[in-house]
Amino acid sequence: MNIRFYNARILSMNGDFTITTGEVIVCGDRIHYVGAPAAHNLIFDREIDCEKNLLMPGFKNAHTHSAMTFLRSYADDLPLSSWLNDKVFPLEAKLTAEHIYHLSVLAIMEYLTSGITSNFDMYFTPETIAQAALDTGFRTVMTGALNNFTHSLQELEDWHDRFNNGDERISFILGFHAEYTNSLENLEGLAALAHKLRAPVFTHCSETAEEVSGCIERHGITPPALFDRLDLFRYGGGAYHCVHITEEDLDIFAASNLSIVTNPASNLKLASGIAPIQRMLDKGINVAIGTDGPASNNCLDFFREMFLVTGLAKAREEDAAAVDAFAVLEMAVRGGAIAMGLSDCDCLAPGKLADIILIDLKQPNMQPLNNIAKNIVYSGSKQNVTLTMVNGRILYENGHFHIGIAPEQVYAKVNEITQMLTR
Amino acid sequence: MNIRFYNARILSMNGDFTITTGEVIVCGDRIHYVGAPAAHNLIFDREIDCEKNLLMPGFKNAHTHSAMTFLRSYADDLPLSSWLNDKVFPLEAKLTAEHIYHLSVLAIMEYLTSGITSNFDMYFTPETIAQAALDTGFRTVMTGALNNFTHSLQELEDWHDRFNNGDERISFILGFHAEYTNSLENLEGLAALAHKLRAPVFTHCSETAEEVSGCIERHGITPPALFDRLDLFRYGGGAYHCVHITEEDLDIFAASNLSIVTNPASNLKLASGIAPIQRMLDKGINVAIGTDGPASNNCLDFFREMFLVTGLAKAREEDAAAVDAFAVLEMAVRGGAIAMGLSDCDCLAPGKLADIILIDLKQPNMQPLNNIAKNIVYSGSKQNVTLTMVNGRILYENGHFHIGIAPEQVYAKVNEITQMLTR
């Protein structure tokens, strides 16, 4: 398909935050042209008048557990440990791979409504998670959740091989659940596997104060120091959450060129705390944003997350200038692309993959047009997302999904699964 | 107009958070019936199939400065004092009453998209603020912004008389800007006026640490203690923000049956801090929610505010059980109605004014239906608001405004005003 978006404002994020006017041309899965109106020797399958609304790169949801949609509003108002042990783990034990397929499709729909064009997903069954993305047209980077009970090193190696050599919309990065759910043997084995594959590694890290003090009790050092001692990050990677993180921990992230994925809504809702984003940026660490799973957030809305990143940083540092809107957009797009290994999805430019969203500026929350980029972060909403394109395909437009299945069927299936699981 | 909403889920908030199924019938400006389908001797102008979506009372935006829409994304990433003195005050000095009319209409449109059916508005020109509400069909409670430079006691008394004896959608409550912008003479005069009119009084209070320490320097006591000493709250009222508030301050609010209106997004963005909402609730104080003005937030989205109220309380108290979803809904609807003197807008019940919203549950963020009331607070979005009715009139439906003026005209006018002011 050749698609021409014309009469658009364009926030390409290719270098800076300048907004230009003109057109974006997509051929197949890639962007062919970004610039002023010009003559092209192309036959277009569709030409879309953007009516001076804004084209920009899609958001990267750099940490989530998509299939946890079934737990939305089921286990709220509980601290992380009882939330995990009393509610999440017992119900997850009943999940099948097929359940995870349907529950992931629901999450993908929600991503599309929020302008999210790819996710970094940690959950049990990569086969059906990948299938949900393939069937709907979405882009998914999966990561392992190695722990003492599920996922083995052999599985991680198999998945790494299988999912990095198939459809370009699917990839797999090594990962483990967390320090507190893994034996030292597991972590040593994973480090050896990472070295063998020359592969990056991701994990939950320093999410709660309890997790950090537990690690110090068990190993005498903080989680990042332990991972560094085990040489887990020799080929890069990074960590999710990083709320209770020391200066020395941050130095490890900076020295090894690791990414940190912040999850502000989840950290509030589980009372985990507020991550020191300004300090991370000051050290030059790549920061990305994730919604975390819908059981702990409970929604998958990047506009809410973006406002929280800047708002919480300002409150934490007692400095209204901390982590401004441009820094947040950078995290939401390029920071996520770096963490997820999606270097071809980081901006709108010829040759890049066509992960593009259209933002409706003709809504009261985007007026007046003092500063459009700031409007997106400070007053933007899912309501402004009128089109979401992944890999050159329009999957969501004007409230309608083009994902190969009717929303009503997804809702019916998910409610059926949820009722069965929570019965 | 007689309007019948049928085939609905109903969260009446008339007593508890039970959700029933049935119909809501509106006759003129009031609710005639809420309950199971029944025969009615009425001719309906319209019958709306709710398709099992949720009817509930509209949200009350209990603190805002609507017309500050012109400053959206114009003055960001600055601390409150330089934000006010260097950006806000100089531009506000150029505003005319007519500007405020148009800028308020834009805000009203945004309220409608977020299910907000009334606002508690503090700004310069009550005449044109009221006119914006009257022309669009909105419900507005205005409050005075008495300070050393604008608004006089005589004006407050005139407005109190004029706006509390006209259209039922408009009312006026005495108010002053803040302690730090008023002389003692002003405050003593306002106390005398409140006593004469037997009227409640509202004000900005303890928004920043600097404001509180300044008050202590000037008067030897905190702002609430000063107001209490001046007997400003003899007939009730309350305060906005209340971020830096002592136990003794809260005891004053509790003893005098005052309301506190919390403004979480604004308090984050201006780095003012996080208000102690759980402590307010523990003392039995009525708490309401406000967006504050669009210059400091920068949006007028009650879903974002609702999540922030619970999320920030959980993080502040380090307790994931703090201020749960039901407490937040109570603040967003009944708490606001109490603060704003809108006792007929607090729930869906026969005889109450018809301020009603319809929430689309057939969106991915509202599925599965484990707990609909929690979904609204934890994963709800403006995108779910498909209909907003104020005083029996549908002002917003399926993305279209029915406010007597085309959105494009409002946007054009507001951009013209903004360009002129910021030039």
Interface residues (C-beta under 8 A of the other chain):
Chain A: T69 F70 L71 R72 S73 Y74 D76 D77 L78 P79 L80 W83 L106 A107 M109 E110 T113 A265 N267 L268 K269 L270 A271 S272 G273 I274 P294 N297 N298 C299 L300 D301 R304 F307 L308 T310 G311 L312 K314 A315 E317 E318 D319 A320 A321 A322 D324 A325 K362 Q363 P364 N365 Q367 P368 L369 N370 N371 I372 K374 N375 Y378 S379 G380 S381 K382 Q383 P407 E408 V410 Y411 V414 N415 T418 T422
Chain B: T69 F70 L71 R72 S73 Y74 D76 D77 L78 P79 L80 W83 L106 A107 M109 E110 T113 A265 N267 L268 K269 L270 A271 S272 G273 I274 P294 N297 N298 C299 L300 D301 R304 F307 L308 T310 G311 L312 K314 A315 E317 E318 D319 A320 A321 A322 D324 A325 K362 Q363 P364 N365 Q367 P368 L369 N370 N371 I372 K374 N375 Y378 S379 G380 S381 K382 Q383 P407 E408 V410 Y411 V414 N415 T418 T422
